[in-house]
Amino acid sequence: MQEMKLAEFKNKKPPELIAYAESLEVENASVMRKQELMFAILKKLAAQEIEIIG
């Protein structure tokens, strides 16, 4: 099982989060606020059974 650190997301700038979200095929990523982006990314990662720590 892979894992991601929550702190990595908190430190990213919105353009970085948008690019990452788009790579995960998050819909409407470019119009989301940072908090919404982080939640959408975490949902996608959880669906892929990637462990979120921190």
N, C-alpha and C positions, 0 to 999 in steps of 0.2 A: 504494500500500500504506500502510495506517495503521500507527502505532507507539505503543507504550506503554512507559513507563519503569518498570523493576522497583522503583526507589526509591519510586514513588508507592504501590505496594502495601505496602511495608514500613512506611510511615508511617501507613497507615490503621488505624483502630481496628476491632476485630472486628465491631461492628454495621454499620459502613460496608462491610466486606468481605462480610458476609452479604447485605446489600441488593444489592450489585453482583453477587454470585454468583447470587442469585435472578433478577436481570434477565437473566443469561446462561443461565438455566434449568439451573443446577447442582443436581443432586438431593441432598437431605439437607443442604443448606448450613447450616441452623440448628443442626445437631448436630456440625459439624466443628470441629476446632481451627484456630487461625489458620494454621498451616503447611499443613494439609490444604486449607483454603480457598484459599490462595494458589496451591497446585499445581493445584487443580481449575480455578480461574479461568485460569491460564496455559495449561492444556490446551485450554480452550474458545477462548481467544483465538488460540492456534496453529492450531486447526482452522479458524478464520475467516481464516487467513493474515494475522494482525496481527503485525507485527514487535515483539519484546520486546527492549528495549535496557537496558544498565546493569546 
